[in-house]
Amino acid sequence: MASPTDTTPSPDGTLVEVVDSTGKSVEQFATTKWSVHTSPGGSKCPVWINTVVISPTVPGAQLGAHLAGEDTAGQSSCSDSEKVLAILVDENGKLQDLKSFPHAIVRDIFPPDVKINGMLVAATLWLSEASADEIIANTNDEDLKTTLRTMADRCIHSV
């Protein structure tokens, strides 16, 4: 059974943005699949995103989705995962590149009534060298700070 904080990508495409330390988008992709694993002890969240398949197109992400692998834990319940592998595929789902990111941040979710198997659906996933806390410290955008704090609070109080 899904917890109130479990999130999953949309099979119709979740926006993936590679962002800088202020939350500014530097590249955009789509994903339809990620896999998760148990986070190490001491983390605020028990399950992190492990591998995410990204593509310039939604069809490419759908075709390459199998490359994400299997989940080794329950669904992701954290807005800020660490040590995430991004698998870049082309529009035909063919492997192009692998890149490791220190952080994957569920930036936005669709309205709470939009669910898949009881899980909230991620509207936007950020891949970043910076954590959510670092982005909050580095940005002057008060709305962004509020959004990131709200996403983090959603996880901390529900786990």
C-alpha positions in Angstrom: 0.0 0.0 0.0 1.3 3.4 -1.0 2.1 6.0 1.7 0.8 9.6 1.3 4.2 10.7 0.1 5.0 8.0 -2.5 5.6 9.5 -5.9 5.9 8.0 -9.3 6.6 9.5 -12.7 3.8 9.9 -15.2 3.6 7.3 -17.9 2.7 10.3 -20.2 5.9 12.1 -19.2 7.3 13.9 -16.2 9.4 16.9 -16.9 13.0 16.5 -15.9 15.2 19.6 -15.5 18.9 19.7 -14.8 19.3 22.7 -12.6 22.1 24.8 -11.2 22.7 25.7 -7.6 20.0 28.4 -7.7 17.3 26.2 -9.3 17.7 27.6 -12.8 17.0 25.1 -15.5 20.0 24.4 -17.8 18.6 21.3 -19.6 15.2 19.7 -20.0 14.2 16.1 -20.6 11.3 13.8 -20.0 11.0 10.6 -17.9 8.3 7.9 -17.6 10.2 5.5 -15.3 12.6 5.5 -12.4 13.7 2.8 -10.0 14.1 3.2 -6.2 16.3 1.7 -3.4 16.5 1.9 0.3 18.4 5.0 1.5 21.3 4.6 3.9 20.6 4.8 7.6 20.2 8.3 9.0 18.3 9.7 6.1 15.1 11.7 6.6 13.5 9.5 3.9 13.6 5.7 3.8 13.5 5.3 0.0 15.4 7.2 -2.7 15.3 7.3 -6.5 18.1 5.1 -7.7 18.0 5.3 -11.5 16.0 7.5 -13.8 15.7 7.1 -17.6 15.6 10.5 -19.4 15.1 11.5 -23.0 14.6 14.6 -25.1 11.2 13.1 -25.9 8.4 11.3 -24.1 8.3 8.5 -26.6 12.1 8.0 -26.2 11.7 7.9 -22.4 8.8 5.3 -22.8 10.9 3.2 -25.2 14.0 3.3 -22.9 12.0 2.8 -19.6 13.1 -0.8 -19.2 16.7 0.5 -18.6 15.7 1.9 -15.2 15.8 -1.6 -13.7 13.7 -3.0 -10.9 12.8 -1.4 -7.6 14.7 -2.8 -4.7 12.5 -1.1 -2.1 9.0 0.4 -1.8 8.2 3.5 -3.8 10.1 6.7 -3.4 8.8 8.8 -0.4 11.4 11.5 -0.6 11.5 14.8 -2.4 15.3 14.8 -2.3 17.1 11.6 -3.3 20.8 11.3 -3.3 23.4 9.6 -5.6 21.0 9.2 -8.6 22.0 7.7 -11.9 20.5 9.3 -15.0 20.4 7.1 -18.1 20.1 9.3 -21.2 18.3 7.7 -24.2 17.6 9.1 -27.6 14.1 9.5 -29.2 14.2 5.8 -30.1 15.0 4.7 -26.5 18.6 3.8 -27.3 21.3 4.4 -24.7 23.3 7.6 -25.3 25.0 8.4 -22.0 25.1 7.8 -18.2 25.4 10.6 -15.7 25.5 10.6 -11.9 23.8 13.4 -10.0 24.3 14.0 -6.3 20.6 15.0 -6.0 17.2 14.3 -7.6 14.4 16.6 -6.3 10.7 16.1 -6.9 10.0 19.7 -7.6 6.3 19.5 -8.3 3.5 17.0 -8.1 0.2 16.9 -10.0 -2.9 17.7 -7.9 -3.5 15.2 -5.1 -6.5 13.6 -6.9 -4.1 12.5 -9.7 -2.7 9.2 -8.6 -1.3 6.0 -10.1 -1.7 2.9 -7.9 -2.4 5.2 -4.9 0.8 7.2 -5.5 1.1 10.9 -6.2 2.4 11.7 -9.7 5.6 13.8 -10.1 5.1 16.7 -12.5 8.7 17.9 -12.4 11.9 16.2 -11.3 15.1 18.1 -10.8 18.6 16.6 -11.3 21.2 18.7 -9.5 24.6 19.0 -8.0 23.0 20.9 -5.2 20.5 19.7 -2.5 17.2 21.3 -2.0 18.6 23.0 1.1 21.5 24.4 -0.9 19.2 25.7 -3.6 17.1 27.4 -1.0 20.2 29.0 0.4 21.4 30.1 -3.0 18.2 31.5 -4.6 16.6 34.8 -4.2 13.3 33.5 -5.5 11.0 33.4 -2.4 8.3 31.4 -4.2 10.9 28.7 -5.1 12.1 28.6 -1.5 8.5 28.1 -0.3 7.8 25.4 -2.8 11.0 23.4 -1.9 10.3 23.8 1.8 6.7 22.6 1.3 7.9 19.5 -0.7 10.5 18.7 2.0 7.9 19.2 4.8 5.5 16.9 3.0 8.0 14.1 3.2 9.4 14.7 6.7 5.9 14.7 8.3 4.6 11.7 6.4 7.4 9.2 6.8 
